[in-house]
Structure formats: structure tokens, C-alpha cells
């Protein structure tokens, strides 16, 4: 059976969704409540924190890039849990202008499709009764989205809380919790979002503090009682095509961005994942039939990657006879060179001619549709893929043949086409700046 769920959302980014989400996961876990976490939207950092807090793998669900069959199959992972908590992205109703597979990517789509009531996190700093107008608007924006109640965040004092509650009482909206200002349990951030879970040496301590903080200031019993859902029985998971049956997967602080549903899908299809660390100067296992370099932060480790001769030599040898694919950071590491924020160029693996720079950062963000010009691991030419791009790298040169025709969510052409290079002994190198989420028209 699929347990009831809640969507933890907010009017905008930066309101405290993640702090509340992690505190709830850790607090319920401490009570012996088994919670299945999800992340609405194409985020690959938050799910790792969810997993650390809940003890269960967290999965992305996204209405623009996934159809309802895929989403239902992923929600099926909650079978056997006691409660579902999904963390939204950006504001509750924020999405793209033109709908995709089964929505525009807004967290509200997932809440409506799954029947999960919304817990709205409100930053009340600088306002009091007026905050109720915001909550009322959110409760009425979409009739198919139910508001369970609100959690007030960054409350200045008991008097401030009392004033905000007066406003909520006047419009009939339930207050499920009230969080005072507390900076010390906020997670550190860098330019792509939170610092990765694996880099947080004090993560258990932070999670324990968040659990205690949320337990003290949120009505956990009332919040759990508000959970609901329309999916009762676990549907079969959607089939995911692995890029090979033995996958050499780069995994360390420079290469950590892999969507959990893809790795789970690869394993469910019978594929074996063979992790290796480029930062540890390890080469891909030569017995693998494909090498996959995911995204991450190669710009923070460019010098170490340039000095990792065994890795660079090993991945070059591998690519002579077998396919190597890279996404975003992995794609940059496959290139000829990477210029760091200080303007210093570092030699990369040289499988492609790509040259990238972080000296002058340029923001690239958005959903992507791709029609492959050439085959890449797991997919034939002409296959259509959906994904998401999020990086600050500037392209200095992208001289190889374009891997795909790529457009954004509005159907406009995207200049970053990815690259493909064939080698004489049958191997190939392919790469894209977008992270693949799945197949789709």
C-alpha cells in the first residue's frame, strides 16, 4: 500500500523549505515513523540530504519531463512506508510557460496529481497579519490543490507570532508550526545550491539539531494527520534503459550529480554499477562496457583532475574501444581544458575538444529537449530525450560534431548542442551540458 503524503512548498525559494523538510524527516525517523521522501523538480542535491535524514532513497518527480506513468511508478517506491513527504522547488506554482509531459514542472502539479495536501512554509519576517493574504491566495489559486496549513518561519518573537496567527485565524488557515529565527542549522550553499551531503562533515549533528528544532516548534501529530493521497496500490516502475550492463560510474566530490531514479532503474534492468573516483586518480574498470561521468563540481577540483594522470590515461584508453559519456561537469572533464575562476587553464581528459571557463560566469538554467544526431550510450540516433541544464560555465570552444539538436521548454534552439567524437578502434566520446531525466517526445 502507498501511504498518505504531503507536499512541503513555499511562495518562493529561500523561505526555509529544506530546513523544514530535513527536520521533519529526521524528527519522524527518531519517532520510528518510516518516511519516504521525494523531490519535486530536477534537483540532484536535495535527494542526497533527504536520504541521509530519512534512511530511504529519495527520488525526483517532475511533471514537465516525466509522464504520469513514470511518476506513479516512482511514487510506488513508498510502498511499506508510513508517510510520504515531498519537497517542492521554487514557489508552489512556479513552472515553465508551455506544459510538458503532464504539466509545467510546478510542485502544484505533483501535489494535485498525487492528492498530497500542501504544507506552505511562509517567511514572516517584516510582516504580520498581512502574511495571511499570501496564504489565502495560495489556498485559492488552484482548486485541485489542497492547503493543509502553514508553517511560519523566521518568527521574531512570541508577540510577532501571535499577530501572524490573528491573521491566519481570520481567513481560516491552520498554523501547523512556528519556527523562530535560527541561523546555525541552515545548510551552507554554493553557486549551484546546497553544498553536497557527502561534503558535510557535521551532517549528522546538523540533522539532529534540525530534528530537535522542528519537533519543538511544529505540531508533528497534526501535520501527519493532514496527509492524504489518491494512489493506493504500488504501480509497476517505468522501464529505464541503462547505458550498458556494466557501467563504470565516476563518483566523488567532483562527480556526484546522478538522478536517483536513473541509478535505481539501471540496477532494476540488471545493470551493474562499478564506481571509481577520478579525484582519487582511479581509472574506469576496463571490464565495464560503458563509462559514465556525471555532473558535479569539476571547477572546484580542476587542478587535482589535471594532475590525475592515471585517471586521464585510463579514460583515454577506455574510450578507444568503448563509449564514454559525460553530463555537464562530466562533459567539461572530458574536454581539452577548463579555466577556473582565477583564469588558470587546467588540462582535462582530452576526449573532446571542448574548452570551458568559469572566469566569467554565465548562468544557464532550464529544461531541455534533445533529438540525438548520433547514438549515445543506451540510445540510438534520432531518440528524443528530456533533461535539465544548470551551470555557470562559459563555452570557449565546442569544435566536435554536435551530438543533438537541443531546444528549451519553449521550443527555442539552444546553442549548447553537446559533442560526439568517434575513434578508429570503435570507441566514442559523447557529452551534453544537460542532465538527462528520461526519454520523451
C-alpha positions in Angstrom: 0.0 0.0 0.0 1.1 3.6 -0.7 1.0 5.8 2.4 -0.6 9.3 2.5 1.6 12.2 1.7 2.3 16.0 2.0 4.0 18.5 -0.3 6.3 20.8 1.5 6.3 24.0 -0.5 6.5 27.8 -0.3 5.8 31.0 -2.2 9.4 31.2 -3.4 12.9 29.9 -3.0 14.9 30.8 0.1 12.0 30.6 2.6 13.2 27.5 4.6 11.7 24.5 2.8 14.8 22.4 3.0 15.4 23.1 6.7 11.8 22.1 7.5 11.9 19.1 5.2 15.1 17.7 6.7 13.9 18.5 10.3 10.7 16.6 9.6 12.4 13.6 8.1 14.9 13.4 11.0 12.2 14.0 13.6 9.8 11.4 12.3 12.6 8.9 11.9 13.5 9.5 15.6 9.9 8.6 16.4 10.1 5.4 14.5 7.9 6.7 11.6 9.2 5.5 8.2 9.0 8.4 5.8 9.5 8.1 2.0 11.0 11.4 0.7 10.6 12.8 -2.8 11.8 16.0 -4.5 9.6 17.8 -7.0 11.7 19.1 -9.9 15.1 18.4 -11.4 17.3 18.8 -8.3 20.2 16.3 -7.7 21.5 17.7 -4.4 18.4 17.7 -2.1 17.7 14.0 -2.5 21.0 13.1 -1.0 20.2 15.1 2.1 16.7 13.5 2.2 18.3 10.1 2.1 20.7 11.0 5.0 17.8 12.3 7.1 15.2 9.5 6.4 17.3 6.4 5.7 15.4 5.9 2.5 16.4 6.7 -1.1 14.7 9.9 -2.3 13.5 10.3 -5.9 12.8 13.2 -8.2 9.3 13.6 -9.6 8.7 16.1 -12.3 5.6 16.9 -14.3 7.4 18.5 -17.3 9.9 15.8 -18.1 8.0 12.7 -16.8 4.6 11.4 -17.8 2.2 10.2 -15.1 3.1 6.6 -15.6 6.7 7.3 -14.7 5.7 9.5 -11.7 3.3 6.9 -10.4 6.0 4.2 -10.8 8.4 6.3 -8.8 5.8 7.0 -6.1 5.5 3.2 -5.9 8.8 3.2 -4.0 6.8 4.5 -1.0 5.1 1.1 -0.5 5.7 -0.1 3.0 6.5 3.4 4.4 4.2 5.2 6.9 4.2 8.6 5.3 5.3 10.5 2.2 7.0 13.9 2.3 7.8 15.6 -0.9 9.9 18.8 -1.1 8.9 21.3 -3.7 11.2 23.5 -5.8 11.0 27.3 -6.1 7.4 28.5 -5.5 4.5 26.2 -5.4 3.0 27.3 -8.7 6.3 28.1 -10.4 6.9 26.3 -13.7 7.6 26.9 -17.4 5.2 28.7 -19.8 4.5 25.7 -22.1 3.4 22.4 -20.4 5.5 19.3 -21.0 4.8 15.6 -20.4 2.0 16.1 -17.8 2.4 19.6 -16.5 4.6 22.7 -16.5 7.0 21.4 -13.8 5.4 23.1 -10.9 5.2 21.4 -7.5 1.5 22.1 -7.6 1.2 19.7 -10.5 2.6 16.8 -8.4 0.5 17.8 -5.4 -2.7 17.7 -7.5 -1.8 14.5 -9.3 -0.9 12.6 -6.2 -3.6 14.2 -3.9 -0.9 15.4 -1.5 -2.1 18.4 0.6 0.4 21.3 0.7 2.3 22.5 3.8 3.2 26.1 2.9 6.3 27.5 4.5 6.0 31.2 4.9 8.8 33.6 5.7 7.0 36.1 8.0 10.0 38.4 8.6 8.9 42.0 8.1 5.1 41.3 8.2 2.4 40.1 10.5 -1.4 39.8 9.7 -0.6 40.6 6.1 1.0 37.2 5.7 -2.5 35.7 5.8 -3.3 37.4 2.5 -0.5 35.4 0.9 -1.6 32.2 2.4 -5.2 32.8 1.4 -4.2 33.4 -2.2 -2.2 30.2 -2.3 -5.2 28.3 -0.9 -7.4 29.6 -3.7 -5.0 29.6 -6.7 -5.8 26.1 -7.9 -9.0 24.3 -6.8 -7.3 20.9 -7.3 -4.5 21.8 -4.8 -5.4 21.5 -1.1 -3.7 23.6 1.5 -3.1 21.6 4.7 -1.8 24.5 6.6 1.2 26.8 7.0 4.5 26.7 8.9 5.7 30.2 9.9 9.4 30.7 9.5 11.8 33.4 10.8 9.4 34.5 13.6 10.9 37.3 15.5 9.2 36.9 18.9 6.1 35.5 20.7 4.3 38.8 20.1 5.1 38.6 16.3 3.8 35.0 16.2 0.6 36.0 17.9 -0.1 38.8 15.4 0.5 36.4 12.5 -1.8 33.8 14.0 -4.5 36.5 14.3 -4.4 37.0 10.5 -4.4 33.2 9.8 -7.4 32.7 12.2 -9.3 35.4 10.3 -9.0 33.6 7.0 -9.4 30.1 8.4 -5.9 28.7 7.7 -4.3 26.3 10.1 -0.9 27.1 11.6 1.0 23.8 11.9 4.2 25.3 13.3 6.1 28.4 14.1 9.9 28.5 13.6 11.9 31.3 15.3 15.0 32.7 13.6 17.9 30.3 13.9 20.9 30.6 11.6 23.1 27.8 12.9 21.1 25.0 11.4 20.8 26.5 7.9 22.7 24.4 5.3 25.7 26.1 3.7 25.3 26.9 0.0 27.4 27.5 -3.1 26.6 28.6 -6.6 24.6 25.5 -7.7 22.7 25.3 -4.4 23.5 23.4 -1.2 26.9 22.1 -0.5 26.7 18.3 -1.2 25.6 16.0 1.5 28.8 14.0 1.2 30.9 17.1 1.9 29.1 17.9 5.2 31.4 16.5 7.9 28.9 17.5 10.6 25.8 16.4 8.7 24.5 14.0 11.5 24.8 16.8 14.0 23.0 19.3 11.7 20.2 16.8 11.2 19.9 16.1 14.9 19.7 19.8 15.6 17.1 20.3 12.8 15.0 17.4 14.2 15.0 18.8 17.7 14.2 22.3 16.4 11.3 21.1 14.3 10.0 18.8 17.0 9.9 21.7 19.4 8.1 24.1 17.1 5.9 22.1 14.7 2.9 20.0 15.6 4.1 16.7 14.1 0.9 14.9 15.0 -1.3 17.4 13.3 0.9 17.6 10.3 0.9 13.8 9.9 -2.9 13.7 10.3 -3.2 16.2 7.4 -1.5 13.8 4.9 -3.6 12.3 2.1 -3.2 10.8 -1.3 -5.0 9.2 -4.2 -2.6 6.5 -5.2 -3.4 3.4 -3.1 -1.5 0.4 -4.7 2.0 0.5 -5.9 2.1 0.5 -9.8 5.0 -1.1 -11.6 8.0 1.1 -12.1 8.6 2.5 -15.6 11.4 0.8 -17.5 14.7 2.7 -17.6 17.2 1.8 -20.3 20.7 1.5 -18.9 23.7 2.8 -20.9 25.3 -0.6 -20.6 25.2 -3.7 -18.4 28.5 -2.9 -16.6 28.7 0.8 -16.0 31.9 2.4 -14.8 30.5 5.4 -12.9 32.6 8.3 -11.7 31.6 9.0 -8.1 33.3 11.5 -5.8 33.0 15.2 -4.8 33.7 16.3 -8.3 31.2 13.9 -9.9 28.1 13.3 -7.8 25.1 14.5 -9.7 23.1 11.5 -10.8 19.4 11.4 -10.6 18.5 8.6 -8.2 15.7 7.2 -10.4 18.2 6.6 -13.2 20.6 4.6 -11.0 17.7 2.6 -9.5 16.3 2.0 -13.0 19.7 0.8 -14.2 20.0 -1.7 -11.4 16.4 -2.8 -11.9 17.2 -3.6 -15.5 20.1 -5.8 -14.3 23.0 -3.4 -14.9 26.0 -3.5 -12.5 27.4 -0.1 -11.4 31.2 0.0 -10.9 32.1 3.3 -9.1 35.5 4.9 -9.4 37.0 8.2 -8.2 38.8 10.5 -10.7 39.8 12.7 -7.8 41.4 9.6 -6.3 43.3 9.2 -9.6 41.4 5.9 -10.4 40.6 4.8 -13.9 37.4 3.2 -15.1 37.2 -0.5 -14.7 38.3 -1.9 -18.1 35.8 -4.8 -17.8 32.9 -2.3 -18.0 31.2 -1.8 -21.3 30.5 1.9 -20.8 32.0 4.8 -18.8 29.6 7.5 -17.4 30.9 10.8 -16.0 28.1 12.6 -14.2 27.9 16.3 -13.3 29.3 17.9 -10.2 31.9 20.5 -9.4 35.0 19.8 -11.6 35.8 23.6 -11.5 36.5 23.3 -7.7 38.9 20.4 -8.3 40.4 21.3 -11.7 44.0 21.3 -10.5 43.6 17.8 -8.9 41.9 16.4 -12.0 44.6 17.8 -14.3 47.2 16.1 -12.1 45.3 12.8 -12.1 47.4 11.1 -14.8 46.2 7.6 -14.1 42.5 8.7 -14.5 43.1 10.7 -17.7 45.2 7.9 -19.3 42.7 5.2 -18.2 39.7 7.0 -19.5 41.5 7.7 -22.8 42.4 4.0 -23.2 38.8 3.1 -22.4 37.4 5.5 -25.0 39.4 4.0 -27.8 37.2 0.9 -27.9 34.2 1.6 -25.7 31.8 4.5 -25.2 32.3 7.3 -22.7 29.6 9.8 -21.9 29.6 12.9 -19.7 26.9 15.2 -18.4 27.6 18.9 -17.5 30.6 18.6 -15.2 31.5 15.2 -16.6 31.3 16.7 -20.1 33.6 19.5 -19.1 36.1 17.0 -17.7 36.1 15.1 -21.0 37.1 18.3 -22.8 40.5 19.6 -23.7 40.7 22.3 -21.0 38.9 24.1 -18.2 39.6 27.6 -17.0 39.0 28.1 -13.3 37.6 31.3 -11.6 41.0 32.7 -11.3 41.7 32.5 -15.0 44.1 29.5 -14.8 43.6 26.8 -17.5 43.8 23.2 -16.5 44.2 20.3 -18.9 41.3 17.8 -18.9 40.9 14.3 -20.3 41.1 15.4 -24.0 38.4 13.0 -25.3 36.7 16.0 -26.9 37.8 19.5 -28.0 35.6 21.3 -25.6 37.1 24.3 -23.8 35.1 25.8 -20.9 35.7 28.7 -18.5 34.5 29.8 -15.0 36.5 33.1 -15.1 33.4 34.9 -16.4 30.4 33.0 -15.1 27.3 32.8 -17.3 24.1 31.4 -15.9 22.5 28.5 -17.9 19.2 27.2 -16.5 16.2 25.4 -17.9 14.5 22.3 -19.2 15.9 20.8 -22.4 14.5 18.6 -25.2 17.1 16.8 -27.3 16.9 14.8 -30.6 20.1 12.9 -31.0 22.1 13.3 -34.2 24.2 10.3 -33.3 23.9 7.4 -30.9 25.0 7.8 -27.2 25.2 5.0 -24.6 21.7 3.4 -24.3 20.1 5.4 -27.1 20.1 5.3 -30.9 20.3 8.3 -33.2 17.0 10.2 -33.5 16.0 9.3 -30.0 14.2 12.1 -28.2 15.3 12.9 -24.6 14.2 15.3 -21.9 16.5 16.8 -19.3 17.6 19.9 -17.4 20.6 22.2 -17.6 22.0 24.2 -14.7 25.6 25.5 -14.7 27.7 28.7 -14.8 30.4 27.6 -17.3 31.0 29.6 -20.5 32.0 27.7 -23.6 35.2 28.9 -25.2 35.2 26.2 -27.9 32.9 23.3 -28.8 34.5 22.1 -32.0 33.3 18.5 -32.3 30.3 17.3 -34.2 27.0 18.3 -32.4 25.5 15.4 -30.5 21.9 16.6 -30.7 19.5 19.3 -31.7 18.5 20.8 -28.4 15.7 23.2 -27.6 14.4 24.8 -24.4 10.9 24.4 -22.9 9.6 27.0 -25.3 10.9 25.2 -28.3 13.7 27.7 -28.9 17.1 26.4 -30.1 19.8 26.1 -27.5 23.4 26.7 -28.6 25.0 24.1 -26.3 24.4 21.1 -28.6 26.7 18.6 -26.9 29.5 16.8 -28.7 30.3 13.5 -30.3 33.7 12.1 -31.4 34.3 8.7 -32.9 37.6 6.8 -32.5 39.2 4.4 -35.0 39.1 1.3 -32.8 35.3 1.6 -32.3 35.1 3.7 -29.2 33.4 7.1 -28.9 33.0 10.1 -26.6 29.7 11.9 -26.2 28.7 14.6 -23.8 26.0 17.1 -23.1 25.5 20.1 -20.8 22.1 18.9 -19.8 21.4 16.2 -17.3 19.2 13.5 -18.9 16.0 12.8 -16.9 14.5 10.3 -19.4 13.1 9.6 -22.8 10.2 11.7 -24.2 8.7 13.4 -27.2 
